[in-house]
């Protein structure tokens, strides 16, 4: 069974997002960050990352605070994993609404460091970033420097949560664009059996 974790953008949404950006060059580079996307941050995307063992954690208990080590059982995380964090933000708020852009939790720096120390491939989230404000890009770069990438704006993690503890593979296919810090991506979970 497969579950599509990608936010589906339509032409009207893309036009509205692009219209909010007055500088044409900035609008073009920002296009890589629309919908579900992979924050590549100037690093090389390895085809080895297109399929990873998935592990999902229900971190809704953080509310709009910090997602700390108390909500993620690191003993379940292995090198090369795609770690998904279910916050339910993408279910509660419309994509790119004021609430979506402001009412979301952050991963604690301690958790970010612990995940990168595990040498996972990807952190997947159902919200707009692992940190807020200026720390958004700082966290993306911190992870990318350590070979860990972030996929933002995932959907259907609540549906995937039903398979927590079961084996599943996450397929990640970003577009092969050059010169972008973010790459629009298709992300699909494949449940074994």
Helices and strands as residue ranges (DSSP letters): E 2-4, H 11-19, H 24-30, G 31-33, E 37-39, G 47-49, E 51-58, G 60-62, E 66-67, G 69-71, G 74-76, E 82-86, H 89-92, H 98-102, E 106-107, H 109-117, E 122-125, H 135-145, E 149-152, H 157-161, E 168-174, E 182-191
